[in-house]
């Protein structure tokens, strides 16, 4: 059995999503940088790795209904990501944009960092919209096709993009960009801390931005740490079946 210290952060969260809350508490990125082991994640930070490991080892099984995404078939997982996370992003973008415009207009002079936050979020909105469409129109359909054809013991032509690793490589690079973009937004806003002169709209905007980032972490985790590695494994099986 692989010990906690030897597993990557992404593996630990894939096995038990409750670990994500612990990593968030220690400000450790479990989605975009989930391929690191604990010693790498703690390096350069004032983190007591023994306390962190104890917290992870002490996660007790409970009666919660949290889904074990690591066991889901990939066609079901792609459907879930689209319906849960892609739709959330689309809805949240429409809500956050006008709120950001309003607080920049009212508070931008006294809080100039809001102009940069608006710029970064609008960039993220455009990039994520295009990113999700690529997944929905190119990558996810192929994953579903592989799942279907393997279950039916059939073969099919490979897609124009070649190996599934090619779009996955692009998707992961874009995930890294968005992860860094939201780290900057979080830093600029003091981890979404509303200033004393902030109005109700200011508070709602920061709450929505924080919820957006939290959902993005879960979204990227499901893809980087579960869907993508398993899609690569599935393609290897698919290719073996195709040439059998």
N, C-alpha and C positions, 0 to 999 in steps of 0.2 A: 504494500500500500504506500502511495506517495505521501510524504509528510507535508504538513502545511508550509514549512519553509521552502520546500522544493517545488511546490505548485506555482504556476503563474497566477497573478491576480485575477486574470480573466477566467481561468479554470475554477478558481474558488467561487467567484460570483456565479458562474454557469451552474455549478453544483448546488449552490444555496444562495439565492438572491438576497437574503438577509445580510450577507456579508457586505453588500454594497453600502448599507448604512454605516457600517464600521469604517470602511475605507473613506466614505464622505466625511465622517467625523475627524479623521486624521488628514483630510485634504489630499488623498491619494486618488489619482485618476485611474478608474478601473475599466473605462471603455476604450478610449483611443490608445492609451498606453497599458492595456491589459496584458501585454505579453511579457511583462517584467515579473521577476520573483520578488518576494518581500524585501530581501536585503537591498536590491537595486532601488525599489520604491522608497525605502527609508533613508537611503544614502543621501547625505547633504541636508537632511531635515532633522529637526530636534524631536525625533520620535523614539519613544521607548519601544523597541521592536518586541521585547519580551511581553510587555503589556498588550501590545497589538495581537500577538500570536495567541495569548491567553484568551482574549476576547473572541477571537475567531474559533478557537477550540471549544469555547464554552457555549457556542450557539446550540441551544437545545431544540430538539424537535417539538413542535407545538401542533395545535389543532387548526392552524390557519389553512386557508384554501388557496395559498399562493401556488400558481401553476409551476410545474417542473418543466420549463421550456426545453431543457436539455434532452428530454425524452420524446419530444413531439416530432412527428414526421415533418419533413421540410416543406411539403406543400401546405400543410396546416400552419406552420410557422410563418411562411411568406404571407398567407392570407391575414394572419393576426397582425403582423407588422404593418401591412397596408391599412387595415381597418382601424387599428388602435393608434398607431403612431403617425402614419402619414396623414390620416384625417385630422388628428390632433394638431399637427404642424400647420396644415392648411387653415383650420379654424382659428388657431391662436395668432397667426400672422395677421389675419383680418381684424382681430381685436386689438393687438398691440400697436400696430402702425398708427392709428389715429390718436391713441393715448400718448404715444411718444411725441407726435407732432404737437399735441396740446401742451405737454409739460415743457417742451423746448421753447415754445412761444411764450409761456408764462415765466419759466424759471431759467431759461437759457443764459441770460445775462449774469445772474448770480451763481449759476452752476454750469459753467461752460463745458464740463465733461459730458453733459447730456447730449451735446451736438455730436460728439464722437460715438456715444452709445447709439444714438439714432443712426448714424452712418453705418456702424458695424451691423446693427440689426437689419437694416434694409439690405445690406449686402448679403447677410445670412439668408434672409427671406428669398431673395432671387436665386442664390446658389442652391439652397435646399429644395426649392420648387423644381429646379431643373434636375437635381440629383435624384429626387424621388421618382420623377418621370422616367429616368433611365432605368431605375430599378424595376418599375412597374411594367415597362414596355420591352425591356431587353433581358435583364438578369433573372427576375423572378419567374417569367414564363418558361425559361429554359430549365430552371430548377424544378418547376412543377412537371415539365415534360419528362425530365430524367426520372423523377419519382414515379410517374405513371408508367413509363415504359419498362422500368426495372420490375415493378410489381406485376406487369403483364408479360415479362420475359420477352420483350420486343426490342428491336433496334431502330435507330433513327439517325438521320444525317446530323453531323455536328453543325453548330451555328456558324455564321459568317465571322463572328468575333474569335473563333478558335476555341482555345481552352477557357473554361469558366474562370480560371485564374486571372485572365486579362481584365474583364470588367470588375472583378473583385479587387484587383490591385488599384484600379481607378477609384472605386467606391471608398476603399480604406484611406487613400490619400485625401479624398475630399472630407472624410470624417475627421482626419487630423486637422485640416484647415478649420473646420467648424468648432472642434474642441478648443483650439487655440483662440479662435475668435471669441468664444463665450468665456474663456478664462480672462480675456482682456476686459470684456463687459463686466464680469464679476469684480475684477480689481478696480475698475473705474467707479463702480457703484458702492465700493466698500462691502462686497457681498450682499448687495441689495439692501443697504441700510438707508432708510429715508431720513434726510436732514431735518433739523428742527423746523425749518420754514416750509417743509414739504406739505402740499395740500392732499386732499383725499385722492385726487386723480394720480398724483405722484406715487402715493402708497399703492394704489391698485396696479399701476404700471409696473412697479418693481416686483409686486407679487406675481404678476403675469410673466414677467421676464424670468424670475426664479423658477416658476413652474415649467416654463419652456425649456430652460437649461436642464432641469431634473429629468424631464421626459426625454430630452435629447440623449442624456447619459444612458438611460434604459434602452432607448432605440438603438444607439450605436453598439451598446453591449450585446444585444441580441444578435446583431449582424456580425460584428467583429469576432466575438468569442464563441458563438454557437452556429449561426447560419452559414457563414463563409467557410470555416474549417470543414463543416460537414458536407457542404456543397462540393468542395474539392475532393473529399473522400468518396462522395457519391459519383462524381464524374469518373474517378478511377475505376469504380465498380462498373459504371456504365460502359466505359471503354473496353473493359475485360469481357463483359457480356456481348458487346457489339462485335468483338472479334473472335468470339468463341466458335 
